[in-house]
C-alpha cells in the first residue's frame, strides 16, 4: 500500500485529503509543521507528500530541499498545494523538489486524476 504524508497547518484540509486518499487505498500520515514532517520522512520516507505552500514553522521550499537531500529523498512524488496560481512560486517549488502542484480547492476527482497521472493510484 502506498503511503502519503500530508503536510498542512489546517486540520480540516489534512482530514479531507486523508479521507479521499484512504478511499483510494493510500495510507496517510499527517504533519502540521515542517519539523513534524521532516521527522516522519526520517523515520519512514513516504511514497508521496502533499505539502501546503506555507508552513507555520518555516519555508516550504526549505522543507522540499531538505527532503530531497535525505536518504531516499528522491523517492516521493511531491505535490505542492497552493491556493493561488502563481507560476513564479510554482516554478521555484519545482526547482526545490516539488514534482507538480495541486490547487485549492480540490475535490476527489482532481486528486484521483493527479495521483493516477503520477502512477500512485
C-alpha positions as CSV (number, residue, x, y, z in Angstrom):
1,X,0.0,0.0,0.0
2,X,1.3,3.4,-0.9
3,X,2.0,6.0,1.9
4,X,1.3,9.7,1.6
5,X,2.4,12.3,4.1
6,X,0.0,15.3,4.2
7,X,1.7,18.5,5.5
8,X,-0.6,21.4,6.2
9,X,-1.3,23.6,9.2
10,X,-5.1,23.3,8.6
11,X,-6.6,20.3,10.3
12,X,-9.7,20.3,8.0
13,X,-7.5,20.2,4.9
14,X,-5.5,17.3,6.3
15,X,-8.7,15.4,7.3
16,X,-10.3,15.9,3.9
17,X,-7.2,14.8,2.0
18,X,-6.8,11.9,4.3
19,X,-10.3,10.6,3.8
20,X,-10.1,10.9,0.0
21,X,-6.7,9.2,-0.1
22,X,-7.7,6.4,2.2
23,X,-10.7,5.8,-0.1
24,X,-8.1,5.4,-2.8
25,X,-6.3,2.7,-0.7
26,X,-3.5,5.0,0.1
27,X,-2.2,5.0,3.7
28,X,-1.7,8.5,5.1
29,X,0.1,10.2,7.9
30,X,-0.2,13.9,8.8
31,X,2.1,16.7,9.9
32,X,1.1,20.2,10.9
33,X,4.6,21.7,10.8
34,X,7.8,21.4,8.8
35,X,9.6,19.9,11.8
36,X,6.9,17.2,12.2
37,X,7.0,16.4,8.5
38,X,10.8,16.1,8.5
39,X,10.6,13.7,11.4
40,X,8.1,11.5,9.5
41,X,10.4,11.5,6.5
42,X,13.4,10.5,8.6
43,X,11.5,7.6,10.2
44,X,9.7,6.4,7.0
45,X,10.1,8.1,3.7
46,X,6.6,8.2,2.1
47,X,5.8,7.4,-1.5
48,X,4.3,10.9,-1.9
49,X,4.0,14.1,0.0
50,X,1.3,16.8,-0.3
51,X,2.7,20.0,1.2
52,X,1.0,23.3,1.7
53,X,2.7,26.3,0.1
54,X,3.1,27.9,3.6
55,X,4.1,26.2,6.8
56,X,3.9,27.9,10.2
57,X,7.4,27.0,11.2
58,X,9.4,27.6,8.1
59,X,9.6,27.9,4.4
60,X,8.0,25.1,2.3
61,X,10.9,25.5,-0.2
62,X,13.4,24.7,2.6
63,X,11.4,21.7,3.5
64,X,11.4,20.5,-0.1
65,X,15.1,20.9,-0.4
66,X,15.7,19.1,3.0
67,X,13.6,16.1,1.9
68,X,15.4,15.8,-1.4
69,X,18.8,15.7,0.4
70,X,17.7,12.8,2.7
71,X,18.4,9.2,2.0
72,X,15.6,8.0,-0.3
73,X,14.7,11.7,-0.7
74,X,14.3,11.3,-4.4
75,X,11.6,8.6,-3.9
76,X,8.5,10.6,-3.1
77,X,6.3,12.3,-5.6
78,X,5.7,15.8,-4.1
79,X,2.5,17.7,-4.7
80,X,2.9,21.4,-3.9
81,X,-0.5,22.6,-2.6
82,X,-1.4,26.2,-3.3
83,X,-4.5,28.4,-3.3
84,X,-3.1,30.9,-5.8
85,X,-1.9,30.2,-9.3
86,X,1.5,31.9,-9.2
87,X,3.7,30.5,-12.0
88,X,6.8,32.0,-10.4
89,X,6.1,30.4,-7.0
90,X,5.2,27.1,-8.5
91,X,8.4,27.0,-10.7
92,X,10.5,27.8,-7.6
93,X,8.8,25.0,-5.7
94,X,9.6,22.6,-8.6
95,X,13.3,23.7,-8.6
96,X,13.4,23.0,-4.9
97,X,12.0,19.5,-5.3
98,X,8.2,19.6,-5.9
99,X,7.1,17.2,-8.6
100,X,3.9,19.1,-9.5
101,X,1.3,21.3,-7.9
102,X,-2.3,21.0,-6.8
103,X,-4.7,23.9,-6.5
104,X,-7.1,24.6,-3.6
105,X,-9.9,24.0,-3.7
106,X,-9.6,20.4,-4.8
107,X,-12.0,17.5,-4.9
108,X,-11.9,13.7,-5.2
109,X,-11.8,13.8,-9.0
110,X,-8.9,16.2,-9.1
111,X,-6.9,14.1,-6.6
112,X,-7.8,10.8,-8.3
113,X,-6.6,12.2,-11.6
114,X,-3.4,13.7,-10.1
115,X,-2.5,10.5,-8.3
116,X,-3.3,8.4,-11.4
117,X,-1.1,10.6,-13.6
118,X,1.7,10.3,-11.0
119,X,1.4,6.5,-11.0
120,X,0.3,6.4,-7.4
121,X,-3.3,5.1,-7.8
